[in-house]
Amino acid sequence: MSRFTRTAKRHFKAFGLQGLHRLLRAKVTPGAQEFQVSVPGAREPVTLRADTSDIGTYIQIFVDREYDFETLDQPGVILDAGANIGLASVYFANKFPTAKIIAVEPEASNYSLLERNVFPYERIVPLQRALWGENSRIKLIDPGFGKWGFQTHASEQAKAADVRDEVEAVTVDRIMRDHGIEFIDVLKMDIEGAEKEVFENAAPWIDKVGILIVELHERLKQGCNRSFYNATNKFECEWKRGENVFLARSGKCPPPASA
């Protein structure tokens, strides 16, 4: 199957014939074509870029509902690491309207659109940073996977030809200190392999998290799975939805029908 055929199928799945029309317009006119779409269950529309990975992200979150899960208690704090253009944060803001949400995204073009998408939600706090295992400056790499595939690497690991930018990196506990957070009810993480470094240095904060939603990228960086499971062996419940692994502590596990 060609790339165009795969892309066309995604546009059609998300938006029907109108999606195909937007894709064709984006192919004819140079540059990604932005458009707004009303989201079922969301109080405000979101802006996407046609012919980019925004469409696949939209399908995962709002069509396939990969972050849909039940909680025994309403979350007070959600950390969305690898927030991309803010779609997961918007989903959580509508599902859990009283939660404070920190949306962390390092890449400038994604972050610019994130700010616009989350602007109507006063409880979402955007943060242009990269989640990492230490507080430092690191390299942002574009491996050619699209807008959702930017990776972060320590400076000595990065090849100069692939470097897109240098960004500020922060740890989970640094974010908690900076924002006055004592406990994270839900930590969603999709950071393209950097979960290896984050969970290798999880001791200062892992006991202050109730539910984890993590997409593991062992295919991109060997050791991601081991790092994640070594750090989370005190989480009693595990289930999967789409590409995400969900872990929850005792007392935070969802009703069995939702697992």
C-alpha positions in Angstrom: 0.0 0.0 0.0 1.4 3.4 -1.0 1.9 6.2 1.5 -0.7 8.3 -0.3 -3.3 5.5 -0.1 -2.6 5.1 3.7 -2.9 8.8 4.1 -6.1 9.0 2.1 -7.7 6.2 4.2 -6.9 8.0 7.4 -8.4 11.3 6.1 -11.5 9.4 5.0 -11.8 7.5 8.3 -11.6 10.7 10.2 -13.7 13.1 8.1 -15.3 11.2 5.2 -15.3 12.7 1.7 -14.5 16.1 3.1 -11.3 14.7 4.5 -10.2 13.5 1.1 -11.0 16.9 -0.4 -8.8 18.5 2.3 -6.0 16.1 1.5 -6.1 16.8 -2.2 -6.0 20.5 -1.5 -3.0 20.1 0.7 -1.2 18.1 -2.1 -1.9 20.8 -4.7 -1.0 23.8 -2.5 2.5 23.9 -1.0 2.6 23.8 2.8 0.2 22.0 5.3 -3.3 23.3 5.1 -4.9 24.1 8.4 -8.5 23.5 9.0 -10.9 23.4 12.0 -13.0 20.5 13.0 -15.8 20.2 15.6 -15.1 17.3 17.9 -18.0 15.3 19.4 -18.1 15.9 23.1 -15.7 18.9 23.0 -16.9 22.4 23.7 -14.6 24.0 21.1 -13.3 22.9 17.7 -9.6 21.9 17.2 -7.2 22.9 14.4 -5.4 20.3 12.4 -2.9 20.3 9.5 -4.0 18.2 6.5 -1.6 15.6 5.1 0.3 15.4 8.4 0.4 13.0 11.3 -2.2 15.3 13.0 -4.9 13.2 11.2 -3.6 9.9 12.7 -3.4 11.5 16.1 -7.0 12.8 15.8 -8.2 9.2 14.9 -6.4 7.6 17.8 -7.8 10.1 20.3 -11.3 11.1 19.1 -12.3 8.2 16.8 -10.7 5.1 18.3 -10.7 6.7 21.7 -7.5 5.2 22.9 -7.3 7.3 26.0 -10.9 6.4 27.1 -10.9 4.8 30.5 -12.9 5.0 33.7 -11.6 6.2 37.1 -12.9 5.6 40.6 -12.2 9.3 41.4 -12.1 12.3 39.2 -8.4 13.2 38.5 -7.2 16.5 40.0 -3.9 16.7 38.0 -3.0 15.3 34.6 0.4 15.5 33.0 0.4 15.2 29.2 4.0 14.6 28.2 4.5 14.6 24.4 1.4 16.6 24.0 2.0 17.3 20.3 -0.7 19.7 19.1 -2.8 19.3 22.3 -5.5 16.8 21.2 -5.0 14.5 24.2 -5.1 17.5 26.5 -8.3 18.7 24.9 -9.8 15.2 25.2 -8.9 15.0 28.9 -10.2 18.5 29.6 -13.6 17.6 28.3 -13.7 14.2 30.0 -12.4 15.5 33.3 -13.4 19.2 33.4 -12.1 19.9 36.9 -8.6 18.6 36.3 -5.5 20.8 36.0 -3.6 19.6 32.9 0.0 20.3 32.2 0.7 19.9 28.4 4.4 19.4 27.6 5.7 19.6 24.0 9.2 20.5 22.9 8.8 21.0 19.1 8.1 24.6 18.1 5.5 24.1 15.3 3.6 21.6 17.3 3.7 23.8 20.3 2.4 26.8 18.4 -0.7 24.8 17.4 -1.0 23.3 20.8 -1.3 26.8 22.3 -4.1 27.6 20.0 -6.0 24.4 20.5 -5.9 24.6 24.3 -6.5 28.3 24.6 -10.2 28.0 25.3 -9.5 25.7 28.3 -8.3 27.7 31.3 -7.3 24.6 33.2 -4.7 23.5 30.6 -1.2 24.9 31.1 1.0 24.6 28.0 4.7 24.1 28.6 7.4 24.1 25.8 9.8 21.7 27.3 11.0 18.1 26.7 10.5 15.5 29.4 13.8 13.8 30.2 15.7 12.0 33.0 17.5 15.2 34.2 17.2 18.9 33.9 19.4 20.0 31.0 19.6 21.1 27.4 19.1 18.3 24.8 18.8 18.0 21.1 15.5 17.7 19.2 15.9 15.2 16.3 13.7 14.9 13.2 14.0 11.3 12.0 11.4 11.8 9.3 8.4 10.2 10.9 6.2 13.3 10.6 4.9 15.9 13.1 4.4 13.3 15.9 7.8 11.6 15.5 10.3 14.2 16.9 12.8 12.6 19.2 15.1 14.0 21.9 18.7 12.9 22.5 21.5 13.9 24.8 23.8 16.2 23.0 26.6 13.7 22.7 24.2 11.1 21.0 22.9 13.4 18.3 24.1 13.5 14.7 24.5 17.0 13.6 22.6 16.4 10.3 19.5 15.3 12.1 19.3 18.0 14.8 16.3 20.3 14.4 16.7 22.4 17.6 18.1 22.4 21.1 15.4 22.5 23.8 15.2 22.7 27.6 14.6 19.3 29.2 12.9 18.8 32.6 12.1 16.0 34.9 8.7 15.0 36.2 9.6 16.2 39.7 10.9 19.5 38.4 7.5 20.1 36.7 5.8 19.2 40.0 7.9 21.7 41.9 7.4 24.5 39.4 3.7 24.1 39.3 3.0 23.3 43.0 1.8 19.7 42.3 1.9 17.2 45.1 0.4 14.2 43.2 -0.2 13.4 39.6 -3.4 11.5 39.1 -2.8 10.6 35.5 0.5 10.7 33.7 0.2 10.2 29.9 3.5 9.8 28.1 4.2 9.6 24.4 7.8 10.8 24.0 9.3 8.7 21.2 11.8 6.7 23.2 12.7 9.3 25.8 10.7 7.2 28.3 13.9 5.1 28.7 15.7 8.0 30.4 12.6 9.3 32.2 11.9 6.0 33.9 15.6 5.3 34.6 15.4 8.3 36.9 11.9 7.9 38.3 12.7 7.3 41.9 12.0 11.0 43.0 8.4 11.0 41.6 7.1 7.6 40.7 5.4 7.1 44.1 3.4 10.3 43.5 1.6 9.0 40.3 -1.7 7.2 40.4 -2.3 6.1 36.8 0.2 5.8 33.9 -0.6 5.8 30.2 2.5 5.2 28.2 3.3 4.4 24.6 6.6 2.4 24.7 9.1 2.8 21.8 11.4 -0.2 22.2 11.6 -0.3 18.4 13.2 3.1 18.5 15.4 2.8 21.5 16.4 -0.5 23.1 15.8 -0.6 26.9 12.5 1.4 27.0 10.4 -1.6 28.1 12.9 -2.7 30.8 13.3 0.9 32.1 9.5 1.3 32.3 8.6 -2.0 34.0 11.6 -1.8 36.5 10.3 1.6 37.7 6.6 0.6 37.9 6.6 -2.7 39.7 4.4 -1.3 42.5 1.5 -0.7 40.1 -1.0 -3.5 40.6 -3.3 -3.1 37.5 -2.2 -3.3 33.9 -4.2 -3.2 30.6 -3.7 -2.1 27.1 -5.7 0.0 24.6 -4.3 0.7 21.1 -0.6 1.3 21.4 -0.8 2.4 25.1 0.1 0.5 28.3 -2.1 1.6 31.2 -0.8 1.0 34.8 -2.8 1.9 38.0 -2.1 1.6 41.7 -4.4 -0.3 44.0 -7.3 2.0 44.7 -7.0 3.6 41.3 -7.9 0.5 39.2 -10.9 1.0 36.9 -14.0 -1.2 37.1 -13.3 -4.5 35.4 -15.7 -3.8 32.5 -13.4 -0.9 31.4 -10.2 -2.8 31.3 
